[in-house]
């Protein structure tokens, strides 16, 4: 065989190729200035996939995606791909995206019961971490029908029911799970917790029923006491008091308190009513409030304490002494006033046929007898003496 002479071309053109390669740089090489950034664009070495894949910018990744999500593949393979994608999102705590992936897997409706159970259970876990407790429970309920012995689903269902305060049902799910694996520590702890919470809830329910029964009994006794005393209540809906025909309709709606303390009339063990009472001093635009004025107490008894033992700071002239005071109540319907004897008891006034308790708090006007303000206040007004 004759040897090639220098300058002859090789049969395969390799010499020419190598000569050209030595003179020109490889166009597909990584740039030495930003090689790490370019390296990260290669699918095999990507640390994080882009949110949206542009086929022009990432042709290799787009190609891989089309292969992975090829609809021509068996349904089981497609569902498994979405399951694995969802698992990756779940590990990154991207629960909303995980839910989307698991849902896409379920949409394939493959015949693999085990795979479908995993998809539902994993989606339930994602919902649970997002606080979508009812959605999580719906998913594990489906798994319970598909695979009654699916331990993770039973465990997740118990957790959901605990969050929803359905302690009895949570206990049932724990029992079912422990039949599958009696040694499971998580289920054992959940069962103990569910049982404790169920007992506490039942105890609280018993207390609530007993309290409601007691309050209902007290309301009925209070209404009975008001009827017996013929005390009239003025409700916001009524402009007048209750007539004898309406008395059977008497309710505690008229006892809603407007005072700042929230004090309300109550019946003590001796069957005596105690009322929150408001005294008004229009001359000085002042008020006094007594939270529990016994119906058997006289007005003079309270006024003595208020203006002898504890002098009010606004009475600088010391005009308000019990023997110099006059007490009135207003009949708002007829725009008339009734003067009360200081020796009257509260009950005697409340039983007057023109007295109506407004908003659960009897109120009375206090004046200094013979004062200029008192005379001017009642000019042109009808004033009666309480009989």
ABEGO torsion letter per residue (X at the ends): XBBBBBGBBBAAGAAAAAAAAAABBBAABBBAAAAAAAAAABAAABABBBABBBAAABAAAAAAAAAAABAABBAAAAAAAAAAAAAAAAAAGBAAAAAAAAAAAAAAGBABAAAAAAAAAAAAAAAAAAGBAAAAAAAAAAAAAABAABAAAAAAAAAAAAAAGBAAAAAAAAAAAAAABAABAAAAAAAAAAAAAAAAAAAAAAAAAAAAAAAAAAAAAAAAAAAAAGBBBBBAABABBBBAAAAAABBAAAABBABAAGBBBBBBAAGBBBBBBBBBBAAAGBBBBBABBBAABBAAAAAAAAAAABBBAABAAGABBAAABBBBBBBAAAGBBBBBBAABBAAAAAABAABBBBGGBBBBBBBBBGBAAAAAAABGBBBBBBX
